[in-house]
Amino acid sequence: LTDEIGQHVRRIIQSLPPEQAEVVLLKHWEELTFAEIAESLNLSQNTVASRYRYAIEKLQRSLEPFIR
């Protein structure tokens, strides 16, 4: 089940708009802060945070079947 969830998460991340996927990858795989992501992408921290929030909401919705 863990492998199945991992594959599902990877598919979801790949299906996100590129700017949202980029923030999620930088936050979780590169372990950057929102400030570091904002600086590296030349964006405001608010923009980075909102892209992250939208992406996480999509991930949560798509993972609901695994949680119930």
Backbone as JSON Lines, residues from 0, in Angstrom:
{"i":0,"aa":"L","n":[0.84,-1.21,0.0],"ca":[0.0,0.0,0.0],"c":[0.87,1.26,0.0]}
{"i":1,"aa":"T","n":[1.98,1.23,0.74],"ca":[2.86,2.39,0.8],"c":[3.43,2.7,-0.58]}
{"i":2,"aa":"D","n":[3.84,1.67,-1.32],"ca":[4.34,1.89,-2.68],"c":[3.25,2.47,-3.57]}
{"i":3,"aa":"E","n":[2.03,1.95,-3.42],"ca":[0.91,2.44,-4.21],"c":[0.64,3.91,-3.92]}
{"i":4,"aa":"I","n":[0.69,4.3,-2.66],"ca":[0.47,5.7,-2.29],"c":[1.6,6.56,-2.85]}
{"i":5,"aa":"G","n":[2.83,6.09,-2.74],"ca":[3.97,6.84,-3.27],"c":[3.86,7.06,-4.77]}
{"i":6,"aa":"Q","n":[3.46,6.04,-5.49],"ca":[3.27,6.17,-6.95],"c":[2.14,7.15,-7.25]}
{"i":7,"aa":"H","n":[1.07,7.07,-6.46],"ca":[-0.07,7.97,-6.66],"c":[0.36,9.42,-6.41]}
{"i":8,"aa":"V","n":[1.13,9.66,-5.36],"ca":[1.6,11.01,-5.05],"c":[2.47,11.53,-6.19]}
{"i":9,"aa":"R","n":[3.37,10.68,-6.71],"ca":[4.21,11.11,-7.83],"c":[3.37,11.48,-9.06]}
{"i":10,"aa":"R","n":[2.34,10.68,-9.34],"ca":[1.47,11.0,-10.49],"c":[0.73,12.31,-10.27]}
{"i":11,"aa":"I","n":[0.27,12.54,-9.05],"ca":[-0.45,13.78,-8.76],"c":[0.49,14.97,-8.94]}
{"i":12,"aa":"I","n":[1.69,14.87,-8.39],"ca":[2.65,15.97,-8.52],"c":[2.94,16.25,-9.99]}
{"i":13,"aa":"Q","n":[3.09,15.21,-10.78],"ca":[3.33,15.4,-12.22],"c":[2.15,16.05,-12.93]}
{"i":14,"aa":"S","n":[0.94,15.86,-12.39],"ca":[-0.25,16.42,-13.03],"c":[-0.54,17.85,-12.57]}
{"i":15,"aa":"L","n":[0.16,18.32,-11.54],"ca":[-0.04,19.69,-11.06],"c":[0.46,20.68,-12.1]}
{"i":16,"aa":"P","n":[-0.06,21.91,-12.05],"ca":[0.55,22.95,-12.89],"c":[2.05,23.03,-12.53]}
{"i":17,"aa":"P","n":[2.9,23.24,-13.51],"ca":[4.35,23.2,-13.27],"c":[4.81,24.11,-12.14]}
{"i":18,"aa":"E","n":[4.2,25.29,-12.01],"ca":[4.65,26.21,-10.96],"c":[4.3,25.7,-9.56]}
{"i":19,"aa":"Q","n":[3.21,24.94,-9.45],"ca":[2.86,24.34,-8.16],"c":[3.75,23.13,-7.87]}
{"i":20,"aa":"A","n":[3.97,22.3,-8.86],"ca":[4.83,21.12,-8.68],"c":[6.24,21.55,-8.28]}
{"i":21,"aa":"E","n":[6.73,22.59,-8.89],"ca":[8.08,23.08,-8.6],"c":[8.21,23.46,-7.12]}
{"i":22,"aa":"V","n":[7.22,24.17,-6.6],"ca":[7.26,24.59,-5.2],"c":[7.21,23.38,-4.27]}
{"i":23,"aa":"V","n":[6.34,22.42,-4.57],"ca":[6.24,21.21,-3.73],"c":[7.57,20.46,-3.73]}
{"i":24,"aa":"L","n":[8.17,20.3,-4.88],"ca":[9.44,19.58,-4.97],"c":[10.55,20.31,-4.22]}
{"i":25,"aa":"L","n":[10.6,21.62,-4.37],"ca":[11.63,22.39,-3.66],"c":[11.42,22.34,-2.15]}
{"i":26,"aa":"K","n":[10.16,22.37,-1.73],"ca":[9.84,22.36,-0.3],"c":[10.14,21.0,0.33]}
{"i":27,"aa":"H","n":[9.74,19.92,-0.32],"ca":[9.84,18.6,0.3],"c":[11.1,17.82,-0.07]}
{"i":28,"aa":"W","n":[11.51,17.89,-1.31],"ca":[12.69,17.12,-1.71],"c":[13.98,17.89,-1.47]}
{"i":29,"aa":"E","n":[13.94,19.19,-1.71],"ca":[15.14,20.0,-1.48],"c":[15.16,20.6,-0.07]}
{"i":30,"aa":"E","n":[14.03,20.49,0.64],"ca":[13.88,20.98,2.02],"c":[14.2,22.47,2.16]}
{"i":31,"aa":"L","n":[13.75,23.25,1.16],"ca":[13.93,24.7,1.22],"c":[12.78,25.34,1.98]}
{"i":32,"aa":"T","n":[13.04,26.49,2.56],"ca":[11.97,27.26,3.21],"c":[11.23,28.05,2.13]}
{"i":33,"aa":"F","n":[10.06,28.6,2.5],"ca":[9.34,29.45,1.55],"c":[10.2,30.65,1.15]}
{"i":34,"aa":"A","n":[10.95,31.2,2.1],"ca":[11.82,32.34,1.79],"c":[12.89,31.96,0.78]}
{"i":35,"aa":"E","n":[13.49,30.79,0.95],"ca":[14.52,30.33,0.02],"c":[13.93,30.04,-1.36]}
{"i":36,"aa":"I","n":[12.74,29.44,-1.39],"ca":[12.08,29.17,-2.67],"c":[11.74,30.47,-3.37]}
{"i":37,"aa":"A","n":[11.2,31.42,-2.61],"ca":[10.83,32.72,-3.18],"c":[12.05,33.4,-3.79]}
{"i":38,"aa":"E","n":[13.15,33.37,-3.07],"ca":[14.37,34.0,-3.57],"c":[14.88,33.29,-4.83]}
{"i":39,"aa":"S","n":[14.87,31.98,-4.83],"ca":[15.42,31.25,-5.97],"c":[14.54,31.38,-7.22]}
{"i":40,"aa":"L","n":[13.23,31.57,-7.02],"ca":[12.32,31.69,-8.16],"c":[11.96,33.14,-8.48]}
{"i":41,"aa":"N","n":[12.54,34.06,-7.7],"ca":[12.26,35.48,-7.87],"c":[10.76,35.79,-7.75]}
{"i":42,"aa":"L","n":[10.16,35.24,-6.69],"ca":[8.74,35.43,-6.41],"c":[8.59,35.92,-4.98]}
{"i":43,"aa":"S","n":[7.39,36.41,-4.64],"ca":[7.12,36.78,-3.26],"c":[6.87,35.52,-2.44]}
{"i":44,"aa":"Q","n":[7.09,35.61,-1.14],"ca":[6.81,34.47,-0.27],"c":[5.32,34.14,-0.29]}
{"i":45,"aa":"N","n":[4.47,35.16,-0.43],"ca":[3.03,34.92,-0.48],"c":[2.66,34.1,-1.71]}
{"i":46,"aa":"T","n":[3.27,34.39,-2.84],"ca":[3.0,33.63,-4.07],"c":[3.45,32.18,-3.89]}
{"i":47,"aa":"V","n":[4.62,31.99,-3.34],"ca":[5.13,30.64,-3.1],"c":[4.19,29.89,-2.16]}
{"i":48,"aa":"A","n":[3.78,30.54,-1.07],"ca":[2.9,29.9,-0.09],"c":[1.56,29.54,-0.71]}
{"i":49,"aa":"S","n":[1.01,30.4,-1.54],"ca":[-0.3,30.09,-2.14],"c":[-0.18,28.95,-3.16]}
{"i":50,"aa":"R","n":[0.89,28.92,-3.93],"ca":[1.09,27.8,-4.87],"c":[1.21,26.49,-4.1]}
{"i":51,"aa":"Y","n":[1.93,26.54,-2.99],"ca":[2.1,25.35,-2.17],"c":[0.75,24.91,-1.59]}
{"i":52,"aa":"R","n":[-0.01,25.86,-1.07],"ca":[-1.31,25.54,-0.46],"c":[-2.25,24.91,-1.49]}
{"i":53,"aa":"Y","n":[-2.32,25.47,-2.68],"ca":[-3.19,24.89,-3.72],"c":[-2.75,23.48,-4.09]}
{"i":54,"aa":"A","n":[-1.45,23.28,-4.19],"ca":[-0.93,21.96,-4.53],"c":[-1.25,20.95,-3.43]}
{"i":55,"aa":"I","n":[-1.05,21.32,-2.19],"ca":[-1.31,20.41,-1.07],"c":[-2.8,20.09,-0.98]}
{"i":56,"aa":"E","n":[-3.65,21.06,-1.24],"ca":[-5.1,20.79,-1.26],"c":[-5.44,19.74,-2.31]}
{"i":57,"aa":"K","n":[-4.85,19.85,-3.48],"ca":[-5.09,18.86,-4.53],"c":[-4.58,17.49,-4.12]}
{"i":58,"aa":"L","n":[-3.4,17.46,-3.51],"ca":[-2.85,16.19,-3.03],"c":[-3.76,15.56,-1.98]}
{"i":59,"aa":"Q","n":[-4.23,16.36,-1.05],"ca":[-5.1,15.83,0.01],"c":[-6.39,15.27,-0.57]}
{"i":60,"aa":"R","n":[-7.0,16.0,-1.49],"ca":[-8.25,15.52,-2.1],"c":[-8.04,14.21,-2.84]}
{"i":61,"aa":"S","n":[-6.93,14.1,-3.54],"ca":[-6.71,12.89,-4.33],"c":[-6.28,11.71,-3.47]}
{"i":62,"aa":"L","n":[-5.81,11.97,-2.26],"ca":[-5.41,10.88,-1.37],"c":[-6.52,10.44,-0.42]}
{"i":63,"aa":"E","n":[-7.65,11.13,-0.43],"ca":[-8.76,10.76,0.44],"c":[-9.15,9.29,0.35]}
{"i":64,"aa":"P","n":[-9.22,8.69,-0.84],"ca":[-9.59,7.28,-0.9],"c":[-8.63,6.35,-0.13]}
{"i":65,"aa":"F","n":[-7.37,6.75,-0.01],"ca":[-6.41,5.93,0.71],"c":[-6.53,6.09,2.22]}
{"i":66,"aa":"I","n":[-7.09,7.21,2.64],"ca":[-7.18,7.52,4.07],"c":[-8.42,6.93,4.69]}
{"i":67,"aa":"R","n":[-9.49,6.85,3.92],"ca":[-10.77,6.36,4.46],"c":[-10.78,4.88,4.6]}
